[in-house]
């Protein structure tokens, strides 16, 4: 049940296709270049005998594989989902993947003093970028692992398995991955996203998430005659940021701790724009964080004049644990498979979100599986070949469970 010979070759090919999404775009897909990978995957799926259904307008690739074997024909289809796009935070253009064979430390980019978990990968083969771009393992590792499943059942028609449904989605990194997701076209009532990290980890809790956009309106006057006239939007923006709890940022939190993350500042004296993401696992604390943003805006409007600060908040997704508590059999299946493989299963809260979080609230319980990728959204992203291969085997085994 090992990964097929094309597995890593596929992955290396996928990461070289620039699919970076754009969080400021209003269309879907947010970038037309995501279509290149979608169209390639459609052709590969067809060549492997899968029935495809490509939503060309919105860039969703759906595929179906029929069940095989006694007893599986009566089981409902099981879905696997991964996303096409890469993070807007770091360039995905011109990715030059490199393979570090038998990693023993000492890499110029991946330094163990910076990333201590690298010591666990000694003796493994690692795939990384050249350091000028991200790698794209998030989530092209997940795509390659799902495609390996399709390849395996195509190459081994004698192997029994339940019906499988597949979806590759655009714009997950912008929080819009399920905006036009068609649950009927997908055709599965339960699924897994393959969009995590460390092998053996399954995630069924995630943040409640929102995006906040704050616009500060100033008044620009020549600095030589600005006394009692100028209203500096830059300084008011700094004041806004200083009123949020300084320890409640990503770099100071872990586990179930929430945060405010200022991920963009643009502008000048006349207007300055702040963009935040707001995260918390607890719904009440999440709602309180949103109120804090509005309260600060109201205070500054009172101080500097009505209309100085405009704050708008858009919810992105909610904690899937609210739904998954009634569907823990999906977690139990993964625990059984990993036990059968001689591996340890770890459950962990996601300090982020997946398409599965939104799908849980649309009637498709959907926990998140590992991929073997690390350091997502950065130039230091890498993936373990051995962990990817074990993940690929795990997906096949999940599809073959008779429960």
N, C-alpha and C positions, 0 to 999 in steps of 0.2 A: 504493500500500500504506500510505497515511497512516492515522493514527488516525481513527476515525469521529467524527462531530460530537457524539455522546453521550458520548464518552470522558471528558472532564474533568467534564462534568455528573454522570456516574456517580460519579466519584471524590469530588466535593464532597458528593454525597448519602451515600455510604458513611461518610465520616468524621464525619458528624453523628449517626450511630447509635452510641450508647455500647456498646462491647463489651469493656470492661476486664475482664480475668480476675482471679482471686483465688488467690494462692499458698497460702493457708491452708485453702481449701476441700478437701473430700475427694471430692465428687461430680464427675462430668463430664457436661456442662460445669461448670466451677467457678462460673460465673455464668449465670443463666437469660437475661440480656439478650443474650448472644451469639446466641440463637435468632432474634432479630428480623432480624439480617443474614442468617443462614443461610436463613431462610424467604424473604426477599426475593430472594436469589440463586437459590434453587430456581425461583421463578416466572420470573425473568428468563431463566434457562437454558432453561426449557421454552418460553418465548415465542420463543426463537431456534432452536428445533428440536432442542436437545440432549436426549438421553435421560438423565433424572435418577434418582438413587437416594439419598434422604435418610434418613440414620440419625437419626431424631428423638430416640431415647433419649440418644445421646451427642453429637449435634450435628455430624455430619460430612456434608458435601454432596459426593456423587460425581456425575460427569456423563460422558457419552460422546458423541463425534462420530465418525461413520463416515468412513472414508477415501474419497477421490475421485480418480480419474485412474489411467491405466494404470501399472502397476508398484507403486503405493502399496498396492494391496489385499493384496499378499504381505508387506508390512512390518509388524512388530509395532507395537502402539499405543505412543505416546509420552505421558508424563504431565507435567502442569504442576500445581504445588501452591502454595497461599498460605494464610495463616492469618487467622482471623476476629478474634481477640482483640487488644487493645492492652495495653501494659505496665501492671502494677499500680503502678508507681513514680510515675506522674503521672496526674492525673485525665483521663479521656476523656469526661466528661459535659459537655454543652453546648458542644461544639466549634464555634467560629465561624470557619470558614475565610475567608481573605482572599487575593485575588490581587494581587500586586505586578507590574504590567505594566512591561515594559522596565526591569528592575531596574538601577539605576545607583549603588547604595550609599545611605547616609543613612537606612536604615530604623531606626525607634526601637527595635525588638526585635532585628533581625538586624544586629549591628554587626560590621563587617569587622575591627575591632581584636580582637574576641573570637573570630571565626570567619574566619580569613584565606582559607579556600577560597571564600568568597562572591565574591571578586574574579573568579573564573573564570566566574561566572554573570552578569556584567554584560551587559545586552542581552537577557537571558532573562526569561521570566515565571515568577515564583516563587509558590508557594502556601504559606501559613503560617497558624498559628492567631493568635488575638488576644493570646497570651501568658499566658492564664490556664489553659490546658490544653495537652496535647500535640496534635499534628495528627492522627496516626493513619495517616500514610503507611506506617508499619510495622504492618500489611502491606496496608493497603487500596489502596496504589498497585499492589502485586502483583496484588491481586484485580481491580482495574480493567483492568490490562494483559491479564490472562488473559481477562476478559470481552470485551475488544476483539477478541481473536483469535476468540472464538465469534461475535461480531457480524460480523466480516469474512467468515468462511466462510459465514455465513448469507446475507449480502448479495451474495456473489460465488460462487454455486454452481458457476460454471464453473472456479474456481480449484482446481488439483490439490493434494492434501495427504495425509499419512498419517493414520491413525486417531489421535484425540486422547482422552486420559483426563484428567479434571480432579478435583481434590479440594480442598475448602476445610475446614480443620481448626480445632478450638477449642484454646485453652489452650497454644499454642506458647510464650507468654511465661513460663509456669510450668514449662516443661520436660516437659509432659505431652501435647504435641500429637499424639503417635502412640500414646497409651496404648490406645485402642480403634480404631485405624486398621485397617481390614479390607483386606488386600492383594488378596484375591480380588474384593471388590466394586469396588476401584479398577481393576483389570484391566490395569495396565501393568507391565512388568518393568524399565523404565528411565524416569527422570523428571528434572525440574528443579524445585527450589523457586525461586520468584520472590520473594525476601525479602532482597535485598542493598541496596547503596547506589549508589555512583557508577556512571554508565553506562559500559559497556565492561568492567567487572570481573566475572570468573567465579571462584568460590571452590570449591575441592575439598579444602581442609584446614580443620580447625576444632579448637577446644579439646576435650580430655577434660574432662568437667564433673561436678561433684558439689555437693550442698548439705549443709552441716553445721549442725546445731542443737545449741547448747550451753546447758544449763540449770544455773545456779548456785544451789544451795540454801543460804540463809543462816539466821541466827537473830536475830530482832529482839527487842531488849530496850530498855526506856526508856533514852535516852542518859544520863540522870542517874545511872543505876546499872549502866552497861554494861561497866565494866572487867572484863576476863577472862571476859565472858559473851557479848557481841555478836559475831556473825560476819556481816559486812556483804557481802552478795552483790554489791552494786554495785562495791565495791572489788576483790573477787576477780575480777569480770568485767573490770575495767580491767587487772588483773594478767595475766589470760589473754590479752587483746588485745595487751598490751605484749610478750609472749613470742614473738609472731609477727614475722618479719622486716619491719621498718618500710618498707623500700624495695620490698617485693614486694606492692604494692597497685596497683589499676588506674591511679591517677594518676601512678605512677612507672614504668610498663611499656609496652611496645609490641611490635609484630611477633610473634615467637614466644615472648616472655617471658610466663611464667605469673604468677598472683597469688592472694592471699587477699583477698576483698572482704567486709568487714563491712557488710551492707546493712540490718541492723535491730538495735536495742537496746531492750529493754522491761523494766520491772520496778522493784524497790526493794530494800530491805535484806533482806527475807525471801526473795525470789527475783528473779533477773535472767536474762533470756533473750537470747542472742546468736544471730544468724543470719548465716552466711557462705555465699558461693559460692566454690568452689575451681576453678581453671582452669589447665590446662597442655596444650600441644600434645604434649609428650613423655609417653608412658604411664608410664615409670619415674619421672619426676619427679612426675607426677600421683599415683601411688601413694605416693610419699614424702611429699607434702603431706598426704595423708589420715592417714598415720602420725604426722605432726607434731601434728595436732590431737589425736589420741588420747594421744600422749606427754605433751602439756601437761596434758591432763585428768588423767592418771595421777599426774603430779608434784604437781598441786594437791590431789588427793585424799590423797596421802601427807602433804602439808604441813598441810592443814586438816581431815582426817578423811575416811574412806571415805564416798562418797555425796554429797560436796559438789558435785562436777561430774559431770554426765551429758552425754556427747557422742555424738551419733548422726550418721551420714553416709549419704546416699542418692546413688548414682550416677545421673546424668541422661542423659548421652550420651557417646559416644566419638569420637575423631578419625576422620572419614570417609576420611581419606587411606589408612587401612589397607585399605579396600575399593576406593577410587577408583583406586589404582595399577594395577588390572587392568581399568579401564574408561575409560581416558583418551580413547577415541574420543568420548565425550560432551563433553569439553572441546574436542577438535579440531573438532567440528561448529560450536561457538559461535565459535571462532577463524575458521573459514571464512566464516560468515555476517557477522561484523563486518568482515572483510577485504572482502567483496563490497559492504558498505555504505560502504566507505571509512573505516572506523573502526579504532581500535587496541584490541586485546584485551589486558587485563592480568589476570594471575592473582595472587591475594592470599590469605593465610591469614585465615580469619574469626576475629576476636577475640570470639567468641560461638558460637552454634550455631543450627541450624535443624532443622525436622522431618526434613530430608533426612539429617542425621547419623544419626538413629535408623533411618531406612528403609534406609540403606546396609547396616546389620547385620541387616536382615530380608529381604535379597534384592533390593532395588530400589536400584541405584546412583543417586545423586541429588545432583549438585552444585548450587550455588546461583548464581542469576543476579541481576543488578542490578535496581533499580526506578527510580532517579533520586531517591531520598529521602536526607535528611541529618539529622544531630543527633537520631537516634532516642531515644526514652524521655525526652524533655525538652520544656519549654515552647518551646524554640528550634528545634523540628523544622520542616523545610520540604522541599518537593519542587520540582524544576525541571520545568515543563511540557514543555519541549523534550526533556529527557532521558527523561521518561516516554513521550513519543510515539515516540522512537527505540527505547526498550525494547519498546514494543508492536509496532513493525515487526519487531524482531529475533525476537520469539516466533513471529510468522507465518512468517518466513523459515526458522526452525528446523524448523517443522512441514512445510515444503515441500522440505526437503533429501531427495535420493534416495540417501542412504547410511546 
